[in-house]
Amino acid sequence: MLGGIFIPTLFMGSTIGNIVAKVINNLGFGFHVDESSFTLVGMTGLLAGVLHTPLTAIFLIAEITGGYELFLPLMTVAAISFGLTKYFVPNSIYTSELAKKGQLITHNKDSHVLIMMKIDKIIERNFIKLTPEMKLGDVLKNAVAKSSRNHFPVVNDENEFLGILLLDDIRSMMFDTDLYDKVTVKELMDSAPDIIDYDNDSVAQIMKKFKYSGAWNLPVIKGGEYYGFISKSKLLSVYRRKLVEFSN
C-alpha cells in the first residue's frame, strides 16, 4: 500500500509542482519562481488532498527535504487542498471503499451502531411461501390457516422472489367459496415496494429503503433467491437496543 499510493502521490505532486513552476517561469511574467520550492509545495498539496492528512503532509515534506523555511507556503497549500478535497470527496482514498459499503467506523454514534448491527439478526424466515399457480382455497388452507403472518412471499420453482400476497388483499374473498378454485395467487399478488440485497446492502442502506419505500416489511434476496423478510419494527427495535448497549 505504501508503494501503491504514498510514493506515486509524492511523485505526482512533485511533478505537478515542478511543471507549474516551469510554466510560470517561461510565460514571460517578468519574474521567476523557485522550482524546487514549488516541487515541495506540490508534493504537500497532493499528499494532503489524496490522503486527507494535511498535518502529516506539512511535517513530512518539511522533514525529509529540510525545507523548514517553507512552512507557511506548505501550510497554506495543505489547508486549501485538504479543504477542497474534503468538501467534494468526504473520504480519503484509504477509506472510500469502506464508506461505499457502509463499513466505515466513525465518531458518529448512530453510524457506528448501524455498522455493528448484523443483518442476520434482523431477518425473519418463518414465512409460508406461495407459488403463482396456487388457488385461493389452497392459500387459505395451507398458508393463512397455518400462519400468524399477514403477508406471504410468492416464489417460482427456482425459489426466485416474484411478489407478495397480503392478507388484506384476500380478506374480502375469504368466505366466498365460489372463488376458491377460480382465483390464483398470480391474480392477487403485488410487487414489493423495494427489495433488500443480502449480499450488497448494509444496514444503513436497508434503513434508507424502508424510509423511501414507506413499507413495514421488505423481502430479502440472497444469491438471487428469496431468503426472508425484514420488518421495520424489528429493525428499529434491534437498533434501539444496540444504541443503548453502545451508549453504556
N, C-alpha and C positions, 0 to 999 in steps of 0.2 A: 504493500500500500504506500510505503514511503516513496519508492521509486516511481510508482504508478501515478501518483497525484502530486506529491510535495515537490519533487525535483522538477517535473515538467512545468509546474506552476512558477517556480523560481526562474526557470529558463525562459518561459514565455514572457514573464513580467520584465525581465532584464532586456529581452529583445525588443519588446514594445517601447520601453522607456528609452532605449538607445535610438530606435528608429525615429521616435518623436523628436529627440534632441537633434538628430541629423537633419530632419526636415526643417526644423526651426532655423538651424544654422545655415541652411542652403537656400532659404527663401528670400534672403536679402532684406531682412527686417532692420539691419543696421546694428545688431548686437548678437552676441554668441552666448550660448548656454553651455554649461559643463556636462558633457555626455556621460561621464562616469556617475555624476550625481543623479542624472535622470535615469540611468540604469538602475541604481539602487532604489530610487523612488518608485519606478515601475515594478520592481520586484515586491516592494512593500504593498503597493496598491492592489496588485493581483492576488497576493497571498491573503491580505485582509478580506478581500471580496469573496474569493473562492472558498476559503476555509472558515470564514466568519470568525477570524481570530485577529482583530486589529492590534491588540497589545503584543501578542506573540510576534506578529509581523514587524512591528516597530523595533522591539528589542532584539529580535533575532537578526534582522538585517544590519542593525547598528553594531551588534556584537561581532558577527562573522566578517564584517568588512571594515570595522573600526571607524565607521562614518558617524561618530557621535555629534559632529558639528551640524549634521543634517536632521537632528531630532525634530525640529519644528516642521520642516517640509514633510518628513516621514509621518508625523502625527496628523498633519493636515490631509495628506493623501489617503492615509489609512482610514481616517474618520469619514471622508467623503465616499470612498469605495465601499466601506462596510455599511454605511447608511443607505446607499443606493441599492446595493445587492440585498440587504435585509428587507427593504421595502418591496422589491419585486420578487425576490426568491427567499421566503422566510426561513428555509432550512439550508444548511451547508451541504456540500457535495457528499459528506460522510453520512448525513442523517436523512437525506431527501427520500431514499428508498424506504427507510423505516417509516417515515411520515406518511408516504403514499399508502402503505399497508396498515396504517393506524397502530403501529407498534412502537412509536417513539415515546419514551417516558419523559415527561417534562415536570416542571414545578407545579403545573396546573393540577389541582386535586381531582377535578371532575375527569379530565383526560386520563389521568393516571388510573383512576378506578375503572374506566372503560377498558383500558389496555389490560388490566389484571383480570377482568371477567373472562371466563371461558364459555364459548358458545355451546359446548356440550352440556353445560349445566342448566341451560335455559330451553333446550329443545325438548318438546314433548312428542312421544312417539306412539302413544296408545290410542290411535285413531283407526277406525274401521275403514278400509279402502273400498271404493266402489269402482265399477267399470262402466263405460258409456252405454253398454247394451243392457244393463240391469233394468228390470221393470220396477215400477213404483212399489208393487206388492213385495218384491224381494228386498227392496231398500227398507221398507217398514219392518219386515220380519227379521232380516239378518243384520241390519245396521242400527236403525232407530231404536228398536226394542232392546238391543243389547248394549247400547252405549249411552253414556251420560253427556256426550258432546252434542253441540248444536250445529256442527259443520263436519263435513266428510270430504276427504280428498278423492278425486277421480283420477284414476291411472289407467294406462293400457297394459297389455300383456308383458311389455318390457319394463314395467314399473316407472314409466315416464309420466310426469305430472301433466295433467290435462286441464284441470279446473277444480272448482269447489261446489259442493252441493250444500246449501244452507237449510236448516230445519224450517226456517221461516218461508222458504220457497215452496215447501210441500205441505205446510200446515193446513192450508185450505182444502187440500185433496186427501188428507189422511183418512177420512171417513167415507169417501166416495169409492166404494168397492168396484164400480164400473170402470174406473181408471187404472186399477191395479195392473192389468195386463196390457194396457194400451199406451201408457206414458213411460218413456225411458229416461234414464239419467241424462243422456245426451241432450234431451229437450229441456231439462230443468237446470243443469249446471251453469255456473258463471265462471268467467276467468278471474284469476286472482288479481287484486289491486296492485300487487308487486310480488316479487319472488326473492327470497334470500339465497345467496350462493354460499354454501358451506365452505367451499374451498377458497373463496376470494374475499368475502365480506367480513369486515371487522365488526366488533360490537358497536363502534361509533357509527359505522355505515348503516347497520341494522336500525339503530335509533333514528337515523335520518329517514330511512324508508318508512318507518311507522309514522313519523311526523308528516311527511309529504303525502303518503297514501291515505292517512286517516283511518287505517284498518286497525282492528284489535287482534287479528290473527293473520300471520303470514306463513306460507309454506316454505319449507327448506329443501333445496335441491343439493344433492351430494353426488358428484361424479356423473351428472346428467340424469340422475334418478331421484324420485321422490324419497325424502328421508324423514320428514316430520313437520311439526308446526312450532312456531314461537309465538307466544301470546304476549301482548303488550303489558298486561297486568303482571305476569311473571317476570318479564324483563325488568320492569320498574321496581318490582319487589326485591329482586336479587341485587339490582343496582343500589337501592337504598341500604340494604344490609351490608354490602361491600363498602359503601361510603362511611357507614358508622364504624365498621371494623378499621378502615383506613384512618379515620379521624382519631380513633382511640390509640 
